[in-house]
Amino acid sequence: RFSFTFFGLLPWSYRAKVSYEMSPFLKPYIGYEQMPQSYFRSDRSDRLDRFFWVERRIGLGLEGGITRQLRYDFATGLAFDRQFFEARNFSEKKNSLYNLENGLYTSLTIKASF
């Protein structure tokens, strides 16, 4: 059976996934996400400035369970519109803006629940 999941803290962070459950241990999916990250550098000149890292991803994945308590998520795809910059917040004027080339990514996540 097909399912659609969406998580969003609009307008900046969001994740969408369409999956097909073949069995409890095998669920292929296609997904899209943008999850910006921000940090305060210790040596910043303006104490309100933050360092931002942003990328968008589209990819294919496979998730499922190894046991009832142990789950996996394997994904691969394209990371694009990647950039980092400094600013007071995400939508303000971006200082030191650097755009990075598009690239491929692969990830493997193992989750344990108790």
C-alpha positions as CSV (number, residue, x, y, z in Angstrom):
1,R,0.0,0.0,0.0
2,F,1.1,3.5,-0.8
3,S,1.6,6.3,1.8
4,F,2.5,9.9,1.8
5,T,4.2,11.7,4.8
6,F,5.0,15.4,5.1
7,F,6.8,17.2,7.9
8,G,7.2,21.0,7.6
9,L,8.2,24.0,9.6
10,L,7.2,26.3,6.7
11,P,8.6,28.1,4.9
12,W,12.2,26.8,5.5
13,S,12.2,23.2,6.8
14,Y,10.3,20.5,5.2
15,R,10.4,16.8,4.2
16,A,8.1,14.9,2.0
17,K,8.1,11.1,1.2
18,V,6.0,8.8,-0.9
19,S,6.5,5.1,0.0
20,Y,5.1,1.7,-0.8
21,E,5.0,-0.9,2.0
22,M,5.9,-4.3,0.4
23,S,6.2,-5.9,3.9
24,P,7.0,-4.7,7.4
25,F,10.7,-5.2,6.6
26,L,10.8,-3.6,3.2
27,K,9.5,-0.2,2.2
28,P,11.0,1.6,-0.9
29,Y,10.4,5.4,-1.1
30,I,11.1,8.6,-3.0
31,G,11.7,11.7,-1.0
32,Y,12.4,15.4,-1.1
33,E,13.8,17.5,1.8
34,Q,15.2,20.9,2.8
35,M,16.5,21.1,6.3
36,P,18.6,24.2,7.0
37,Q,21.0,24.1,9.9
38,S,22.4,27.1,11.8
39,Y,25.2,27.6,14.3
40,F,26.7,30.5,16.3
41,R,30.4,30.7,15.6
42,S,32.5,31.6,18.6
43,D,34.7,34.1,16.7
44,R,31.9,36.0,15.0
45,S,32.2,39.8,14.6
46,D,28.5,40.5,15.2
47,R,27.1,38.5,18.1
48,L,23.7,38.1,16.4
49,D,25.1,36.6,13.2
50,R,24.7,32.9,12.6
51,F,26.4,30.4,10.2
52,F,23.8,28.7,7.9
53,W,24.1,25.5,5.9
54,V,21.3,24.8,3.4
55,E,20.8,22.0,0.8
56,R,17.9,20.4,-0.9
57,R,17.8,16.7,-1.5
58,I,15.8,14.4,-3.8
59,G,16.4,10.7,-3.6
60,L,15.3,7.1,-3.5
61,G,15.5,5.0,-0.4
62,L,14.7,1.7,1.3
63,E,13.6,1.5,4.9
64,G,12.4,-1.3,7.1
65,G,12.9,-3.4,10.2
66,I,15.7,-5.8,11.0
67,T,13.8,-6.7,14.2
68,R,10.9,-5.1,16.1
69,Q,13.4,-2.7,17.9
70,L,15.9,-2.2,15.1
71,R,15.1,-0.3,11.9
72,Y,17.2,0.9,9.0
73,D,16.9,3.6,6.3
74,F,19.2,3.6,3.3
75,A,19.0,6.4,0.8
76,T,20.8,7.8,-2.2
77,G,20.1,10.7,-4.5
78,L,21.0,14.2,-5.6
79,A,21.9,17.1,-3.2
80,F,21.4,20.5,-5.0
81,D,21.0,24.3,-4.3
82,R,23.7,23.8,-1.6
83,Q,25.0,27.0,0.0
84,F,26.4,28.4,3.3
85,F,26.4,31.9,4.5
86,E,26.3,34.2,7.6
87,A,23.3,36.3,8.5
88,R,21.2,37.3,11.5
89,N,18.4,35.0,10.3
90,F,17.5,32.8,7.4
91,S,15.7,35.5,5.3
92,E,18.0,38.5,5.9
93,K,20.8,39.7,3.7
94,K,23.4,36.9,3.3
95,N,27.0,37.8,4.1
96,S,29.8,35.6,2.7
97,L,27.4,33.6,0.5
98,Y,29.1,30.5,-1.1
99,N,27.3,28.3,-3.5
100,L,28.4,24.7,-3.9
101,E,28.1,22.3,-6.8
102,N,25.3,19.8,-7.0
103,G,26.4,16.3,-5.8
104,L,25.3,12.8,-5.1
105,Y,24.8,11.6,-1.5
106,T,24.3,8.2,0.2
107,S,23.2,7.7,3.7
108,L,22.5,4.8,6.1
109,T,20.6,5.3,9.4
110,I,20.1,2.6,12.0
111,K,17.5,3.3,14.7
112,A,17.0,1.4,17.9
113,S,13.9,1.7,20.1
114,F,13.6,0.4,23.7
